[in-house]
Amino acid sequence: MKKNIKVYALSLLIGFVMFSCAPVRRTTQPESPRQERPTTPRQERPTTTPRTERTTTTNNDIYVQSMQFLKNNASDITDYCVTWVGTPHKMGGMNRDGVDCSGFVCNVYQDVYNVKLPRNSGKMQQECKIYKSITQLKEGDLLFFGKGNVNHVGIFIKKDKFVHASTSKGVIVSSVEEKYWKENFHSCGHHPQVKN
């Protein structure tokens, strides 16, 4: 009897375990028909994007413009300066591998005028006869820049243009009327050993 009870209890236990582990049938509700979204016509995208006007000037453009200006105003000094246009700026440099502003002016004065200048723009200014106005400048005269002390020098060519070794673009022609140079203009003058 005890044996039958054990077998019966065991059968019940196995049946219960099997029933509890049986897969559950899910009743699925019928899918409701999909509602389609109203389609709106796509806006046509332009196949090409409109080009904007180029507003920046490249260094190459500046070098071409500088050379053109110097060639259009041919003289001994401009012919010599053409060969320097595009030379990169290098602090303490004195040749076409790299030159700074006073190094460039020293080369020009030595090779064109046979005048040896000091290697410092402030000392160059001290050797010059200083003009009261830019309107007195003649080709080859010097322009000095700096707020307070002189820290940059260039060579006057014609009208408002001067050639110099810019720290960002190397040897180029610039205008005294450009905002930066106008704001930083210090003085201008003539070196007494230069006959012009």
C-alpha positions in Angstrom: 0.0 0.0 0.0 2.8 2.4 1.0 4.5 1.5 -2.2 1.4 2.3 -4.3 1.0 5.7 -2.5 4.7 6.5 -3.3 4.2 5.5 -6.9 1.0 7.5 -7.1 2.6 10.6 -5.5 5.6 10.3 -7.8 3.3 10.1 -10.8 1.4 13.2 -9.6 4.6 15.1 -9.1 5.9 14.1 -12.6 2.6 15.1 -14.2 2.6 18.4 -12.4 6.1 19.2 -13.5 5.4 18.3 -17.0 2.2 20.3 -17.1 4.0 23.4 -15.6 6.8 23.2 -18.2 4.5 22.6 -21.2 4.6 25.4 -23.8 1.9 28.0 -23.4 -0.3 28.5 -26.4 -0.8 32.1 -27.2 -3.9 33.2 -28.7 -3.2 35.8 -31.4 -5.7 38.4 -32.3 -6.2 39.0 -35.9 -4.0 41.9 -37.2 -5.8 45.1 -37.9 -5.2 46.3 -41.5 -2.3 48.7 -41.7 -3.3 52.2 -42.3 -1.1 53.7 -44.9 0.3 57.2 -44.3 -0.6 59.7 -46.8 2.4 60.3 -49.1 3.5 63.7 -49.8 5.6 64.3 -52.9 9.3 64.7 -52.2 10.7 68.1 -53.0 13.2 67.9 -55.8 16.7 68.6 -54.6 19.0 70.5 -56.9 21.5 68.1 -58.5 24.2 70.7 -58.2 24.8 73.1 -55.3 25.2 76.7 -56.3 28.8 77.9 -56.1 29.5 80.8 -53.8 31.8 83.5 -54.9 35.3 83.1 -53.6 36.1 85.8 -51.1 39.5 84.8 -49.9 42.7 85.5 -51.7 45.2 82.7 -51.8 48.9 83.3 -51.2 49.5 82.3 -54.8 47.2 85.1 -55.9 49.0 87.6 -53.7 52.4 86.6 -55.2 51.1 86.9 -58.7 49.6 90.4 -57.9 52.8 91.4 -56.2 55.0 90.4 -59.1 52.6 92.0 -61.6 52.7 95.3 -59.7 56.5 95.3 -59.5 56.9 94.4 -63.2 54.4 97.2 -64.2 56.6 99.7 -62.3 59.9 98.6 -63.7 63.1 100.0 -62.2 66.3 98.7 -60.7 64.7 98.2 -57.3 61.5 96.6 -58.6 63.3 94.2 -61.0 65.4 93.1 -58.0 62.5 92.7 -55.7 60.6 90.5 -58.2 63.2 87.8 -57.6 62.3 87.8 -53.9 58.5 87.6 -54.1 57.2 84.5 -52.4 60.3 84.0 -50.3 59.0 82.6 -46.9 59.4 84.6 -43.7 62.1 83.3 -41.4 63.2 85.2 -38.3 66.9 86.0 -38.7 66.9 84.8 -42.3 69.0 86.6 -44.9 68.5 84.7 -48.1 65.9 83.3 -50.5 65.4 80.2 -48.3 63.8 82.5 -45.7 64.1 86.1 -44.7 62.7 88.6 -42.2 61.7 92.2 -42.8 65.0 93.8 -41.9 67.0 91.1 -43.6 65.1 91.6 -46.9 65.6 95.4 -46.7 69.4 94.9 -46.0 69.7 92.7 -49.1 67.8 95.2 -51.3 69.9 98.2 -50.1 73.2 96.3 -50.4 72.5 94.9 -53.9 70.7 97.8 -55.5 72.1 100.9 -53.8 75.4 99.5 -52.4 74.4 100.7 -48.9 75.0 98.7 -45.8 72.1 99.1 -43.3 71.9 98.0 -39.7 70.3 94.6 -39.2 67.5 96.0 -37.0 64.5 98.0 -38.3 64.6 100.4 -35.3 68.2 101.2 -36.0 67.4 101.7 -39.7 64.9 104.3 -38.7 67.4 106.1 -36.7 69.7 106.5 -39.8 66.9 107.9 -41.9 65.7 111.5 -42.4 62.1 111.2 -41.2 59.4 112.7 -43.3 56.3 114.5 -41.9 54.0 112.8 -44.4 53.8 109.6 -46.6 53.2 111.9 -49.5 56.9 112.9 -49.4 58.0 109.3 -50.1 60.0 108.3 -53.2 60.7 104.9 -54.6 63.2 103.1 -52.3 62.4 105.1 -49.2 61.6 103.2 -46.0 58.3 102.7 -44.1 58.4 101.8 -40.4 55.6 100.1 -38.5 55.0 99.3 -34.8 52.9 100.5 -31.9 55.4 102.3 -29.7 58.7 100.9 -30.9 59.5 100.1 -34.6 59.3 96.4 -35.3 58.7 96.2 -39.0 60.1 97.8 -42.1 59.2 97.9 -45.8 60.4 99.6 -49.0 58.1 102.2 -50.7 57.5 101.6 -54.4 54.7 103.9 -55.7 51.4 105.4 -54.7 50.4 103.5 -51.5 52.4 100.3 -52.2 55.5 98.9 -50.4 57.4 95.7 -50.6 58.3 93.8 -47.5 58.8 90.4 -45.8 55.4 89.7 -44.2 55.5 87.3 -41.2 52.5 85.3 -42.6 53.1 85.4 -46.4 56.8 86.2 -46.9 57.9 88.7 -49.4 54.9 90.5 -51.0 53.7 93.9 -52.0 51.1 95.5 -49.6 49.2 98.8 -49.3 49.7 101.3 -46.6 45.9 101.8 -46.8 45.2 98.3 -45.6 43.7 98.4 -42.1 46.5 96.6 -40.3 49.3 98.7 -41.8 47.3 101.9 -41.4 46.8 101.2 -37.7 50.4 100.1 -37.2 52.2 102.9 -39.2 55.0 104.5 -37.2 57.0 106.7 -39.5 58.7 106.9 -42.9 61.9 108.4 -44.2 64.8 108.6 -46.6 68.3 107.1 -46.1 70.9 109.8 -46.8 73.2 107.4 -48.8 70.5 106.6 -51.3 70.2 109.0 -54.3 66.7 109.0 -55.7 
